[in-house]
Amino acid sequence: MFVQILFYAFSAVLVAAALGVILSRNPVHSALSLVLAFFTSAALWLLIEVEFLAIVLVLVYVGAVMVLFLFVVMMLDINVEEVRSGFTRYAGLGALTALVVIAQMVSVYWVKGLGIDATQGAPPLPADYSNTRALGEVLYTQYVYPFELAAMLLLVAIVAAIALTMRRRPGLKAQDVAKQVAVRREDRVRIVKDVGKDGAA
């Protein structure tokens, strides 16, 4: 009973956070809502005893990916007004995608094709079972090529983010380290003698 209460409570928070991601007009607020969604998803994974994936979700996505996302959002000078004006243009496609996702989740819930009912809790596992070891064996044997491909895609995304932030924009003040190091005291400081009341120095 307590597991069911936690499941529905976390699910309600997750749905609210997901709505905040797509409905918020401020990109930073959307990112913070996504952080809340990640934390809530990690809590749901803890309910089915997948501790390793839960901690990886918090450490990797919240601790690294979201920080990178915030830096990119703040450095790209996104025109918030333009983003707001284009929201209604894709509202129909977004609603259709949401309906498809909801239909898939409902079908999984009713058919129970995964064999796991999250509302009732996961079946007890042996004392010597390690989901970290099981995940590693599957990830580095059966899915090693998709894993490496995902790593390459992330590398390309990082390079693209750096390239976007390094582009020339009007009004951008960039540092010239060589000019800063080569500056002389005589070019920056001018000593002026104090002039007395009689006009004599």
LINWO-V968169 format. One record per backbone hydrogen bond with DSSP energy under -0.5 kcal/mol. CO is the residue of the C=O (numbers start at 1). NH is the residue of the N-H. Records with the same first field share a line. If there is no record, write none. Layout:
CO = NH, NH
This chain:
1 = 5
2 = 6
3 = 7
4 = 8
5 = 9
6 = 10
7 = 11
8 = 12
9 = 13
10 = 14
11 = 15
12 = 16
13 = 17
14 = 18
15 = 19
16 = 20
17 = 21
18 = 22
19 = 23
20 = 24
25 = 27
26 = 30
27 = 31
28 = 32
29 = 33
30 = 34
31 = 35
32 = 36
33 = 37
34 = 38
35 = 39
36 = 40
37 = 41
38 = 42
39 = 43
40 = 44
41 = 45
42 = 46
43 = 47
44 = 48
45 = 50
46 = 49
47 = 122
50 = 54
51 = 55
52 = 56
53 = 57
54 = 58
55 = 59
56 = 60, 61
57 = 61, 62
58 = 63
60 = 64, 65
61 = 66
64 = 68
65 = 69
66 = 70
67 = 71
68 = 72
69 = 73
70 = 74
71 = 75
72 = 76
73 = 78
78 = 80
79 = 83
80 = 84
81 = 85
82 = 86
84 = 87
86 = 90
87 = 90
88 = 91
90 = 94
91 = 95
92 = 96
93 = 97
94 = 98
95 = 99
96 = 100
97 = 101
98 = 102
99 = 103
100 = 104
101 = 105
102 = 106
103 = 107
104 = 108
105 = 109
106 = 110
107 = 111
108 = 112
112 = 115
116 = 118
117 = 120, 121
126 = 129
130 = 134
131 = 135
132 = 136
133 = 137
134 = 138
135 = 139
136 = 140
138 = 141, 142, 143
141 = 144
143 = 147
144 = 148
145 = 149
146 = 150
147 = 151
148 = 152
149 = 153
150 = 154
151 = 155
152 = 156
153 = 157
154 = 158
155 = 159
156 = 160
157 = 161
158 = 162
159 = 163
160 = 164
161 = 165
162 = 166
164 = 167
169 = 172
172 = 174
175 = 177
176 = 180
177 = 181
178 = 182
180 = 183
184 = 187, 188
185 = 188, 189
190 = 192
194 = 196
196 = 199
200 = 196
